């Protein structure tokens, strides 16, 4: 027995070295760094995306960070081209991109974009200063100056059409949410039409400085919008803003994190694992991450899941159809 011990120790040591070598080989294919496409400063995408990037960088010991972009539509193009590893998007622009209908690249089917995980629903909400007297959509005067967020963002892509469908005539303005919030406060805008996760930082900041009206959809307006656009019913809880005394009716689109389909499977598996198994950390990034949970993968019927992400979901009991895996 004593004669076997050195061989056993040598075998265990050799196995440990082999395992370490395998782990190193797996990581050798990982990117040295990564960037997450977010949106303009002052919006939920920027806060969520930058916070998530920092979390993943710390968790996996890979350099990474968030970057300001034009939002969901541009993020799809940046991830598809490989200019960014990750991005955040909504299902409406994602559907347009995979069908070759992106306004940034008409005719180009963006097939190098894979889904990672569900983020949250994006409510479409409207804010005006209380001093404007605008308390409903029907109160918005013809020619009102309305800020729709960054050009080509989800808000700018869908909200103008939604308001036009509801009979609103307006002067369209674009910009980052922080800038638009400042313009509203200074009287340079009459209304801001947000498509962003709640609470919207720009609105929360406005509430500290002045009186704001959060304008909800009537039941009839909601029915009209649901019939015409790829949105769902949504309720903005009264607790979201100090301005709200009751829950407010709105509509929403789901958001998903996306990745280049050609990124290493093991890397994406670890990214997905870290995100899905640490919801407390994600909620500390932004409260909207309460819905960043695996059960909500069912809300993606547009983008194929990255094989690395799909592997984590299936290992943990969440079924994904084969035709929804890249």
WOBEL-V225133 format. One line per field, one symbol per residue. phi: phi as a letter, one per 20 degrees, with the letter a starting at -180 (. if undefined). psi: psi as a letter, one per 40 degrees, with the letter a starting at -180 (. if undefined). burial: I if it has 24 or more other ideal C-beta (glycine too) atoms within 12 Angstrom, else O. Layout:
phi->???
psi->???
burial->???
This chain:
phi->.ffeggffffffffffffffffffffffefffbbcdfdaffndfgfffffffgfffgffdlcfaaecfceogfffgfffgfnfcfcadbdffffffffemdffebgnefeddcdfdbfdaeefecccbffffmedbfffffgngedednfgmfgfffdfgfffffenedbdeccqffffffffffenecebcdecafdffgffgffffdbecdeeeeffffffffffdcfccfbcefgffcfffdcgdfbcbcedcfcbffefgffffgfffgfffecfffffffbfffgeecfgeffedcddfffgffgfffffdndecggfddf
psi->ddddddddddddddddddddddddddedeiidiiihhbaiieiddddddddddddddddefhhiiihhaeadddddddddeedidiihiiddddddddefehedghehhgefhiiciiciihihihiiidedeheideehiheihhheaiheiddddddddddddeehhihhiiiidddddddddeeeidihhhgiiiihdddddddddihihhhiiidddddddddeigiiiihhidediddhdiihhaiiiiiiiiiheeihddddddddddddefdddddddhdeedegiddeeeehfdiiiidddddddddeehhhideeh.
burial->OOOOOOOOOOOOOOOOOOOOOOOOOOOOOIIOOIIIIIIIIIIIIIIIIIIIIIIIIOOIOIOIIIIIIIIIIIIIIIIIIOOIIIIIIIIIIIIIIIOOOIIIIOOOOIOIIIIIIIIIIIIIIIIIIOOIOIIIIOOIOOOIIIIIIIIIIIIIIIIIIIIOOIOIOIOIIIIIIIIIIOIIIOOOIIIIIIIIIIIIIIIIIIIOOOOIIIIIIOOOIIOOIIOOIIIOOIOIOOOIIOIIOOOIIIIIIIIIIIIIIOIIIIIIIIIIIIIIOIIOOIOOIIIIIOIIIIOIIOIIOIIIIIIIIIIIIOOOOIOIOOOIII
